[in-house]
Amino acid sequence: MTTVLIALAVGLLLSGFFSGSETGLYRATRVRLKLDALGGDSIARGLLWLTHNPAIFVATTLVGNNLANYLISASLVLGTQQVVGREHLVAEILVPIAFAPVIFVYGELLPKNLFYLAPNRLLRRAAPPFLVCCLLFAPIAAMLWALGRCLQWLVGEAPERLHLTLARQELQQVLEEGHAAGILQPAQRHLAQGMFVLANDSILPYCLPLTRVPSVRRGDDAAEVLRQARRYRSSHVLVSDDQGRRQLGYVRVIDQLLSGSRRIEEVRPLVTLTSSETVLGALIRIQTRQERIALVVDAQGRSAGILRLDSLTGRLLRQS
């Protein structure tokens, strides 16, 4: 009878361990795992490896839960046989049914709730034995992984889309936690959420045609710069060559006014962007160069329009 009780306790413990670890890994903040792994934490590296190989993690969890359920059911049946005898088949059926709520509460519900409330702390303690189980269950997990690959090939659903969705949800969770902790102000959180919405949009809808952008030629004087700026109500004026065919750069009206010169003094370079770039990529490149406008060209290298930094930031603010 002692062996039966030990097997029952081990099965219940394994059920809670694998059920809670599954919830904990889904709830853990991947950004924190990445930072801990970069700091040299071996446990964080192992957990990060599991997040990058979800098929192995799911297979290990399935094998562990099935092993736990087998131990629980076998111990209950053997214990019932030792108490009432082998001839009472009804008792062998009723005892596992009566014990099911205990298994559900202590083997599923309670561990999942604990790992849900404190995923990072509990997952660090559960990571070493879970990684050991990954090694022990590797042969069976490999077969399940191969089966999953076959199903993926049949369905045609790539895992990268799921990874991107999970990554966006994790970043959203980080922003919410930062706002709750007082690190991020509401305006900052809304701005970041607006960035998520517009990050993958094309820059073409935000470009201005060259005909709607103030422009002067290289030989024009400062008076023409100011006249074009007033006409288009713009703080920046393009500078083209003598024939007006190629854009050489741009002039900031404030710089021209402060210089007091009658000639065009400083022509700032234009950042060149391709029409296939996204809003986020364009923002990063323009901000890195510390410029205000950029020239957008198509696949053939022809000018497709002008992208202004303030139009992108204004769109982000309106979206947020």
C-alpha positions in Angstrom: 0.0 0.0 0.0 2.9 2.3 0.7 4.2 1.9 -2.9 0.7 2.8 -4.2 0.6 6.0 -2.1 4.0 7.0 -3.2 3.1 6.4 -6.9 -0.1 8.4 -6.4 1.8 11.3 -4.8 4.5 11.3 -7.5 1.8 11.2 -10.3 0.0 14.1 -8.7 3.3 16.1 -8.3 4.2 15.4 -11.9 0.8 16.5 -13.1 1.0 19.8 -11.3 4.6 20.3 -12.3 4.0 19.9 -16.1 0.7 21.7 -16.1 2.1 24.7 -14.1 5.3 24.8 -16.2 3.3 25.0 -19.4 1.3 28.0 -18.1 4.5 29.6 -16.7 6.4 29.5 -20.0 3.5 31.0 -21.9 3.2 33.7 -19.2 6.9 34.5 -18.8 8.2 37.7 -20.3 10.5 36.9 -23.1 12.2 40.2 -22.9 13.2 39.5 -19.3 14.5 36.1 -20.3 16.5 37.6 -23.1 18.1 40.2 -20.8 18.9 37.5 -18.2 20.4 35.3 -20.8 22.6 38.1 -22.1 23.8 38.6 -18.5 25.1 35.0 -18.4 22.2 33.3 -16.6 22.2 29.6 -17.7 18.7 29.0 -16.5 17.4 31.9 -18.6 19.3 30.6 -21.6 17.6 27.2 -21.2 14.2 28.8 -21.0 14.9 31.0 -23.9 15.9 27.9 -25.9 12.6 26.4 -25.1 10.7 29.4 -26.3 12.6 29.2 -29.5 11.7 25.5 -29.8 8.1 25.3 -28.8 7.6 21.9 -30.5 10.0 20.3 -28.1 8.5 22.1 -25.1 4.9 21.0 -26.0 6.1 17.4 -26.7 7.8 17.2 -23.3 4.7 18.6 -21.6 2.5 16.1 -23.3 4.7 13.1 -22.5 5.0 14.3 -18.9 1.3 14.8 -18.4 0.5 11.4 -19.9 3.1 9.8 -17.6 1.6 11.5 -14.6 -2.0 10.5 -15.5 -0.9 6.9 -16.0 0.8 6.8 -12.6 -2.3 8.3 -10.9 -4.8 6.0 -12.6 -2.6 2.9 -12.1 -2.1 3.7 -8.4 -5.8 4.2 -7.8 -6.7 1.0 -9.5 -4.0 -1.0 -7.6 -4.9 0.6 -4.3 -8.6 -0.2 -4.8 -7.7 -3.8 -5.6 -5.6 -4.1 -2.4 -8.4 -2.7 -0.3 -11.6 -4.4 -1.7 -10.1 -7.2 -3.9 -9.9 -7.8 -7.6 -13.5 -9.0 -8.0 -15.1 -5.6 -7.4 -14.9 -4.0 -10.8 -17.4 -1.3 -9.9 -15.2 0.0 -7.2 -12.2 0.2 -9.6 -14.3 2.4 -11.8 -15.9 4.6 -9.1 -12.7 5.3 -7.1 -10.9 7.1 -10.0 -14.1 9.0 -10.8 -14.4 10.1 -7.2 -10.7 11.1 -7.1 -11.0 13.2 -10.3 -11.9 16.5 -8.6 -8.8 16.1 -6.4 -6.6 15.6 -9.5 -8.2 18.5 -11.2 -7.7 20.9 -8.3 -4.2 19.9 -7.1 -2.8 18.6 -10.4 -4.2 21.2 -12.8 -6.0 24.2 -11.4 -3.9 25.2 -8.5 -0.5 24.8 -10.2 -1.7 26.7 -13.3 -3.0 29.6 -11.1 0.3 29.7 -9.1 2.4 29.9 -12.3 0.0 32.4 -13.8 0.4 34.7 -10.9 4.2 34.4 -10.6 5.5 32.9 -13.8 9.1 34.2 -13.8 9.9 33.2 -10.2 8.3 29.7 -10.3 9.6 29.0 -13.8 13.2 29.6 -12.7 12.8 26.9 -10.0 11.1 24.5 -12.3 13.5 25.0 -15.3 16.3 22.6 -14.2 14.1 19.5 -13.7 12.1 20.4 -16.8 15.2 20.6 -19.0 16.2 17.2 -17.5 12.8 15.8 -18.6 13.4 17.2 -22.1 16.5 15.1 -22.3 14.8 12.0 -20.9 11.8 12.3 -23.1 13.8 13.3 -26.2 13.1 10.1 -28.3 9.4 10.3 -27.8 9.5 14.2 -28.2 11.4 13.7 -31.5 8.6 11.5 -32.9 6.0 14.1 -31.9 8.1 16.9 -33.4 8.2 15.0 -36.7 4.5 14.5 -36.6 4.0 18.2 -36.0 6.2 19.0 -39.0 4.2 16.7 -41.2 1.0 18.4 -40.1 2.5 21.8 -40.7 3.5 20.7 -44.2 0.0 19.5 -44.9 -1.7 22.6 -43.5 0.8 25.0 -44.8 0.9 27.3 -41.8 4.3 28.7 -41.1 5.3 29.1 -37.4 6.9 32.5 -38.1 3.4 34.2 -38.2 2.6 32.7 -34.8 6.0 33.9 -33.4 5.3 37.4 -34.6 1.9 37.4 -33.0 3.3 36.2 -29.7 6.1 38.7 -29.8 3.6 41.6 -30.3 1.5 40.3 -27.5 4.6 40.1 -25.2 5.6 43.7 -26.1 2.0 44.8 -25.4 2.3 43.1 -22.0 5.6 44.8 -21.3 4.0 48.2 -22.0 1.1 47.5 -19.7 3.4 46.3 -16.9 5.5 49.4 -17.3 2.5 51.6 -17.2 1.2 49.8 -14.1 4.6 50.2 -12.4 4.7 53.9 -13.2 7.7 53.7 -15.6 5.7 54.7 -18.6 3.2 57.5 -18.8 -0.1 57.0 -20.6 1.0 59.1 -23.6 4.2 57.1 -24.0 2.2 53.8 -23.9 -0.3 55.1 -26.4 2.5 56.3 -28.7 4.2 52.9 -28.6 0.9 51.2 -29.4 0.5 53.5 -32.4 3.9 52.5 -33.5 2.9 48.8 -33.4 -0.1 49.6 -35.6 1.8 51.6 -38.3 5.2 49.8 -38.1 4.7 47.6 -41.1 2.8 50.1 -43.3 4.4 51.3 -46.5 5.8 54.9 -46.7 4.2 55.6 -50.1 0.9 56.9 -48.7 2.8 59.4 -46.6 5.0 60.8 -49.4 4.4 64.1 -51.1 4.8 64.5 -54.8 7.7 66.7 -55.9 5.2 69.2 -57.4 3.8 69.8 -53.9 7.1 70.5 -52.2 8.9 73.9 -52.3 12.0 73.8 -54.4 14.7 76.2 -55.6 17.7 75.7 -57.9 21.3 75.8 -56.9 21.9 79.3 -58.4 18.9 81.0 -56.7 19.3 83.4 -53.9 17.9 83.4 -50.3 15.0 85.6 -51.3 13.7 82.8 -53.5 14.1 80.3 -50.6 11.9 82.5 -48.4 9.4 83.1 -51.1 8.9 79.4 -51.7 8.7 78.7 -48.0 5.9 81.2 -47.6 4.1 80.0 -50.6 4.0 76.4 -49.4 4.1 77.2 -45.7 7.0 74.9 -45.2 10.1 75.1 -43.0 12.2 73.2 -45.5 12.9 73.9 -49.1 14.4 71.4 -51.6 17.5 72.4 -53.6 17.9 70.9 -57.1 20.6 71.3 -59.8 20.6 74.1 -62.4 18.2 72.2 -64.7 15.9 71.3 -61.8 16.1 67.6 -62.6 18.1 66.2 -59.7 17.6 66.9 -56.0 20.8 67.9 -54.3 19.5 68.4 -50.8 17.4 70.8 -48.8 17.6 74.0 -46.8 16.1 74.8 -43.5 14.5 78.1 -43.5 15.5 78.9 -39.9 19.2 78.4 -40.9 18.8 80.7 -43.8 17.2 83.4 -41.8 19.8 83.2 -39.0 22.7 83.3 -41.4 21.5 86.6 -42.9 23.2 85.8 -46.2 21.7 86.6 -49.6 23.0 83.3 -51.0 22.0 79.7 -50.1 24.6 78.9 -47.5 24.1 75.4 -46.2 22.5 72.6 -48.2 21.8 69.6 -46.0 21.9 66.1 -47.6 18.8 64.2 -48.4 18.2 60.7 -46.9 17.4 58.3 -49.7 14.7 55.7 -49.0 13.3 53.0 -51.3 9.5 52.9 -51.8 9.4 49.4 -50.3 10.5 50.5 -46.9 8.2 50.5 -43.9 7.2 53.4 -41.6 9.3 52.1 -38.8 12.4 51.6 -40.9 12.0 55.1 -42.4 11.7 56.6 -39.0 14.8 54.9 -37.7 16.9 55.9 -40.7 15.8 59.6 -40.7 16.2 59.9 -37.0 19.7 58.3 -37.1 20.8 60.8 -39.8 19.3 63.6 -37.7 17.5 65.0 -40.8 13.9 66.2 -41.3 13.0 65.1 -44.8 14.0 62.2 -47.1 13.8 61.5 -50.8 11.9 58.3 -51.8 12.9 56.5 -55.0 11.2 53.6 -56.7 12.8 50.3 -57.9 14.3 52.0 -61.0 15.9 54.8 -58.9 13.5 57.5 -60.0 12.2 60.0 -57.5 8.8 59.0 -56.1 8.3 61.8 -53.6 9.4 63.5 -50.5 8.8 62.0 -47.0 8.7 64.5 -44.1 9.5 63.4 -40.6 6.8 65.5 -39.1 4.1 63.8 -41.2 5.2 60.4 -39.8 5.3 61.6 -36.2 2.0 63.4 -36.6 0.4 60.3 -38.0 1.7 58.3 -35.0 0.3 60.8 -32.6 -3.1 60.8 -34.3 -3.1 57.0 -34.3 -2.2 56.8 -30.6 
